[in-house]
Amino acid sequence: QVQLVESGGGLVQPGGSLRLSCAASGSIFSVYVMGWYRQAPGKQRELVATITRGGSTNYADSVKGRFTISRDNGNIPVYLQMNSLQPEDTAVYYCNAKAYQFTYWGQGTQVTVSS
């Protein structure tokens, strides 16, 4: 079992920045990739960014050049630095971890971009 807790969401004006954090506990030694997903009202959950145990990263086209996923030594916490935020980035952001054949989710943190 892996437990994930997100933090750092909030309200920000267009063009602003936020940093999300994901703390993991439990069987974290088995995690091989962690990531961030988001779900806007009325839309499906979508990939934002992932980072593997080896440090390889992957981003959705919509956030490339604006968002950066990173982690501390030992794979946790995992961060999502979000710059140049736009109203279309408004969503609930979820931390995700994959370990063996299992997928784990955090409870989500709301990000609202509005003037």
ABEGO torsion letter per residue (X at the ends): XBBBBBBGBEBBBBGBBBBBBBBBBEBAAABABBBBBBBBBGBBBBBABBBBAAGBBBBBAAABGABBBBBBBGGOBBBBBBBGBBAAABBBBBBBBBBEABBBBBAEBBBBBBX
